[in-house]
Amino acid sequence: MKGMGGPAPSRFDSALGWTAAPSSTVIRLVIAAVLLAVFGVPFLTVVSSAFSHTSDPTQLAVLPTDPTLDNFRAAGEWRLFTYLRNSLIIAGGGLLLQMTASVLAGYALSRRKFRGQALVMLLFLITMMLPEEVIAVPLSIVLGDLPLLGINLKGTVLAIILPVGIWGFSIMVMTEFMRDIPEEICEAARLDGLSEIGVLGRIVLPMCKPALGVITIFGFIMIWNQYLLPLIASDGPGSYTITVAIALLRDDPSGSTGLLAAGSVLALAPSLIVYLLLQSSLVRGITAGAGK
């Protein structure tokens, strides 16, 4: 409710008990300063080191000294751009598969009642709880000899894309959003002659844009940050991703700190771009979920 001509407090402010009083403003500034120091300074230091001619890991430099692109030229010689391309292909393919599976599974779970539905939801939840280390060994065996087909997927992009194509978090988000869409709207569309696929594509999906934004951001970051899966699925350096390459480069004594920082900037850039492009959808998705 608006009062005294000022803007109404947001839902976030109301939940924390923040008002327009000076004390609340001071608290916000202090929290912002602490968060900037914790998260912003290390980020700026890495960017500065990537563009610096010489970098000392023991010194924090927010701005680059003697700016240069030599570290990125060295990154090209170390094939980091090739590993970046591998990561982009895997992240794009994995995200496409994950969104397709999430939409179809979410629609089925939210619109249909069938025997064992609770068990299916439980299995999706379990996939979110199991750490990667637990399934690393059996997953490595399965990738080397795919059941029934007897195909060896190791060294291919499918070996990484298929395991990340189904993610319980994305399915849960889509299911919960689709449950809030009135069934009467879908029923009216069916009476107008739309098929089930038409109802999903022309009625349900346009109303789930905030949820699609949420699962795109979190799904991309989840796939992009994969380390153990690309390591066990690869059959050599040629199929490494940028995250694996940087981890191995860190232990290589011939690699400089500037080169490592340049590789980190290359690895960070795609996630940052995806977030900036979809941040409005992320905010709408989170606030819509908080309003339930």
N, C-alpha and C positions, 0 to 999 in steps of 0.2 A: 504494500500500500504506500502511495506517495504521501509525503507529509512535509509541510512547511516549504513547499516549492522545490525541495531537493529530490535527487533521483532516488528511486526505491532501492534498498539494499538487495544485492543479489542473493540467490539461494545459498551460495557458498559463504557469503558474509554472515547471513543469518544463522547458519549452522555453527559458525565459530563465535558468534556473539559480537561480531565487529560492527561498529557504528561509524558515523562521520565525526566522532569526537577526536580531538587532537591526540589523545592517548592511543587510540586505535591506529591512527596514522603513523605514530612513532613506532609502534610494534610492527607494523607492516614494513616500514623502512629497515628496521633492524633485521627482520627475517629475510628481506630481500638482499641485504648486504651480506648476511651469513651464507645464503645460498649461492650468491655470486662468487664469494671467496672459495667455497667448497667445490663448486662445479665449473665456474667460469674461468678461474685462474689456470687450473691444469689444462683446460681446453685451449686457452689462448697461448699457453706455453708450448704446447705441441705444435700449434699452427706457426708460432714464431720460429721454433726450431726447424720446421720444414722449409722455411724461406730464408734461413740464415746461412751464411757461408760457413761459419764455424759455430758449433753448439756445444755447450758444456752441460752435461746432465746434472751437474751439481748446482747450477745456477738457474734461477727462474727468470725468464725474460719474456715479458708480455708482448713487446714489440720486437720485430727482427732486427738484428744488427748486421749491417752490410748485406742487404737483401739480394738474393740470387735464386735462380731456378735449377742450380746444379744438382740439388738433391733429387728433383723430379727427373732430370736426365739420367741420373744414376739409377733411379727406380725403373726406368725403361730398360736399362742394361741388365738389371736383375729380373726382368720379365714380370714385374709387378703389374703392368698394364694387362698382360695376358691373364694373370690370375684374377684381376679385376673383371675382365670380360667373362671368365668362367663363373664368377660369383653372380654377375648380372644375369647370365643365361639361367643359372640354377634358381635364383631368386624370382625371376619373371615366370619361369615354367612352374615352379613350386607354388607360387602365389596364385597363379591362374587355376591350377588344379585344386588348391585348397579352397578358393572362393567358390568354385563350381560344386565341390563336395559339400561345403558348408550350406550353400543355398538349398541344394536338393535335400540334404539331410534335415536341415532346419524346417523346410516346408513340410516334409513328411512327418516329423515329430510334432509339429505344432498344429497340423490340420487333420491328422489321422490318428485313430485309436486302434491299436493292435496289441495282440498278446506279446508280452515280453518287452513292452516299451520302456518300462522302468529299468529293466536289465540293460537295455541298449544305452540308456542315458548313463547308467552306472559305469559301463565299459568306457564310454567317452570320458567320464571324469577320471577313471583310473589312468588313462593315457596322459592326463595332465599331471598326475602325481608321481609317476615312475621317473626317476632320474635317468639321464642318458647312459650313465655308467652301468646301470643294471642290465640294460638291453643291448649293450654294445657287442658282446660276444655272440649271442644268438643272432643278432641282426647281421653281423659280419658273415656268419655261416649261410644265412638265408640269401644274402646278396650274391654270394658265390655260387649258389645252386638253388635257383628259384623253384619252390615246390611246384610239382605237377609239370611245369614247363621245362625244368632243367636248364635254365638259361643263366649264364654268368653275367651279372650286371656290373661287376666291379670295374672301375675305370671309366664308366659312362655317367652321363648326367642323370640318367634315370635312377641310378643307385642312390642319389641324394634327393631327387625330386619326389619319388614315390613315398618314402617314409615320412616326409614332411607334408604330403598332400592331404592328409587327414589330421586335423588338430582339434582336440576337444574344446578348446576355448572358443574358436571361431564358430563351431557348431552350436555351442551353448548360447553365444551372443545372438546368432541368427534365429535360433529357436525362440528365445525370449522376446525378441522384437516382433516376430511374426505372430506370436500368440496374442499380442495387443491389437492386431488388425481385426476389426469386426468381421465375423463370418458372413454377415448379411451382405457386405460389399462383394465378397467373392461369389456368394450365391446369386446375386443380381447379375454379375458378369457371366456366370454360367448360363443363366436364363437368356442372356442376350446372344448366346451362341459361342462363347469363347471356350476353347478346350482347357484342360487342366494346365498345360504348358502356357497357354495364352493368359490364363488367370495369374500364373506365377510371374510371367515376364512383363505383362502390361498393367497389372493391378498391384501385386504384392511387392515386387522389387522396387518400383519407384517410391514406395512408402518406406522402404528400408534403407534409404541412402545413408543416414547417419550410422547404421549398423555396418554397412558396407565399408564406410570410411574407417571405422574402428578396426574391423578385422583386416583391412588392407594395411594399415600402419603397423599393428601388432604382428600380423602374419609376416610382413616383409622383414621387420626387425628380427623376428624369431629365426627365419630362414637365413637371413644375412649373417647373423651372429653364430651360426652353427660352426662348431670346431671339431668335435669328436666324430660326427657322422661323415663329413668330407674326408677326414683323415683315414678312417677305416674303409671307406668306399673307394678310395683312389688306389690306382695301381702304379703310381709314380708321380714325380713332380709335375708332369704335364697336365694332370687333372686336378691339381691343388686349387683351392679357392684363396682369396686374398687374406682371409683370417688365418688360414693354415700357413700361408707363406710368410706372413708377418711374425707369427709365433716361432717359426723355424729361423727366420732372419735374426730374431732377437738373440738366439744362441750362437749365431755365426760371428766369430771374432773379426772377420774382415768387413762386416757391415758397420757403418758409422751411425751415430745417434741421429744426424740429420736425415739419413736415408730411412731409418726406422720411423722418424716423425713424418716424412713425406708419405711413406706407405700407410701410416695411420690416418693421415688426412684423406688419402685416396679411399680408404676403407670407410671413413666416416661420411664422406660427401653424399653418396646415394641415400643413406638413411635420413640424413638431414634434409635433403631435397624432398623425399617422400613425405616427411613430417610437415614441412612448410606448405606443401601443396594441399595436404589433407587435414591441416590442423583445425579448420572450421568444422569439418565433419566429425572430428574426434571430440570437439567440445560439445556439439549437438548430441552426439551419441551418448556421452557420459552424463550430460544433464538430463537427457530423456530417460536413461536408466535410473538416475537418482530420483526422478519424479514418480517412479512406480510405487 
